[in-house]
Amino acid sequence: MTDDADIITVFGGTNDYGNTVTLGTINIVDTGTFYGALNVLCAG
């Protein structure tokens, strides 16, 4: 990916929903929860 991208689309969570993964809280990095895994994914 180039450094000058205008839009980045992150698609995740479909498997989490199907496997009833816990939502978690917005500021955690526990990959056993949806929010935690999303935070880790976005942090790179």
The 8 nearest C-alpha neighbors of each residue, nearest first, counted from 0:
[[1, 2, 4, 3, 7, 6, 5, 8],
 [0, 2, 3, 4, 5, 7, 6, 8],
 [1, 3, 4, 0, 5, 7, 6, 43],
 [2, 4, 1, 5, 0, 6, 7, 8],
 [5, 3, 6, 2, 1, 7, 0, 8],
 [6, 4, 3, 7, 2, 1, 8, 0],
 [7, 5, 4, 8, 3, 9, 2, 0],
 [6, 8, 9, 5, 4, 0, 10, 41],
 [7, 9, 10, 6, 11, 5, 41, 4],
 [10, 8, 11, 7, 41, 40, 37, 12],
 [11, 9, 8, 12, 13, 37, 7, 40],
 [12, 10, 13, 9, 37, 14, 15, 40],
 [11, 13, 15, 14, 16, 33, 10, 37],
 [12, 14, 16, 15, 11, 17, 10, 18],
 [13, 15, 17, 16, 12, 18, 11, 19],
 [16, 14, 12, 20, 18, 13, 17, 19],
 [17, 15, 19, 13, 14, 18, 12, 20],
 [16, 18, 14, 15, 19, 13, 20, 12],
 [17, 19, 15, 16, 20, 14, 13, 21],
 [20, 18, 16, 17, 15, 21, 14, 22],
 [21, 19, 15, 18, 32, 16, 22, 33],
 [20, 22, 32, 23, 33, 19, 31, 15],
 [21, 23, 33, 32, 34, 20, 24, 35],
 [24, 22, 32, 21, 34, 33, 25, 35],
 [25, 23, 26, 34, 27, 22, 35, 32],
 [24, 26, 34, 27, 23, 35, 38, 22],
 [27, 25, 24, 28, 35, 34, 38, 23],
 [28, 26, 35, 29, 25, 24, 34, 38],
 [27, 29, 35, 38, 30, 39, 36, 26],
 [30, 28, 35, 31, 27, 32, 36, 34],
 [31, 29, 36, 35, 32, 28, 33, 39],
 [30, 32, 29, 36, 33, 35, 20, 21],
 [33, 31, 21, 23, 35, 30, 22, 34],
 [32, 34, 22, 36, 35, 37, 23, 21],
 [35, 33, 37, 36, 25, 32, 23, 22],
 [34, 36, 28, 29, 30, 27, 38, 32],
 [35, 37, 30, 39, 33, 38, 34, 40],
 [36, 38, 40, 34, 35, 39, 33, 41],
 [39, 37, 35, 41, 36, 40, 28, 42],
 [38, 40, 36, 42, 37, 41, 28, 35],
 [41, 39, 37, 43, 38, 42, 36, 35],
 [40, 42, 38, 43, 39, 37, 9, 36],
 [43, 41, 39, 40, 38, 37, 28, 36],
 [42, 41, 40, 39, 38, 37, 36, 9]]
